[in-house]
Amino acid sequence: MHFGIWTPLPHTIRPEPRMDRALAEIKAVPNLAGKRDGTFEHACDVVRRADELGFHTTLIAERYLGPDLSAWVLASALAMVTKRIGLTATASTTYQEPYNLARKFASL
């Protein structure tokens, strides 16, 4: 049997205190250049722990509801902090041309 998890993103998880604090920080400081992104750090911590526990895959959903990172960007960043877990990213062709999406995902 294989197990997977959702990668926690601001708009894909139930209310989570750590994510709520990170979102509040993003909204309070419009320019985060050079600062740590708490939503990204939370996603890294959760997926890294799932990897350690033996989960097989995680789904990174592309959403256009707020300050979520692009799925292909987050997948490439998570690849740097995980060892075995499979990274599955999704994106909608409603907001981007299919050809451009295919190029982005191929770059992974």
N, C-alpha and C positions, 0 to 999 in steps of 0.2 A: 504494500500500500504506500502511496506517495502523498505527502502533505504539502500544502502551500499556504501562503499568507498574502494578504494585501499589504503593499508597502504603504505605511501611513503617510498620507498627504493631508493638508489642511481640510480638504473638502471630501475626503473619502473614508473618514473614520468617525466613529461616534465621539462625542465630546471627551476630550482627554486634557487634563490640567496642563501638562507640559506643552502640548501643541497650542492650547489656548494662550498661554503666556508668550510663546514664540510669535503667534499671530498678532497679539497686542503690541509686541515690540516692533514688528514690521510696520504696522499701521501707524505707530507713534513716531517712527523715524523713517520718513519717506526715502532718504538716500542711505542705503546700507553698505555703500562701497567701503570695503576694507573691514567690515564688521562681520561677526559670525551670524549665520542664519540658523536659528534654533529649530525651525521646521526641518531643515536638511539634517542637522545633527540628530534629531529624534528619529528620522527615517533610517539613518545610518545605524544607530544603536539598536533599533528593533530588528532590522534585517540582519545585522551582524549576529545578534543573539539567536535569531531563527536559524541562521547558518550553523552556529555552534551546536544547536539542539537537534540538528539533522533534518530540518525542513528541506524539501527538494526544490521548491520554486516560490517566487514572489511575483505578484502582478503589480506593475506600475501603470496606473491609468492616467492618460492625458486628460486633464480637465481644464475648462476655461471659466472657472467660477471665482477666481481670486489669485492670490500670490503663489500658486503651485508652480513648482519647477516643471519644465518640459520633460516628458517621459524619457526621451532619448538622452537628454543631458543627465537626468537623475540615474538612469541605467548605467551610463558610462562611469559616473562617479561612484555608484555602489559597487561596480566591478572592482574598484580599487581597494575596497574595504572588506570584501567577502572572499571566501575560498572555494566553496562547492555549490552554493545555492544557484539555481537557474534564475535568470532575470528575464521576465517577460514584460515587454512594454507595449502599450496600445496607444493609438492616436486616431483622431477623427479626420476624415477628408472633407468634412464640412468647412473647416477653417483653414486648411492648407491643401495645396495641390498634391494629389497622390504621387506625382513624380518627385516632388521635393521631399515628401515624407519618406519615400523609398530610399532616396539618397542619404538622408539623415540616418535612418536605421541601418543602412548598409555600412555606414562609417563606424558603427559599433564593432 
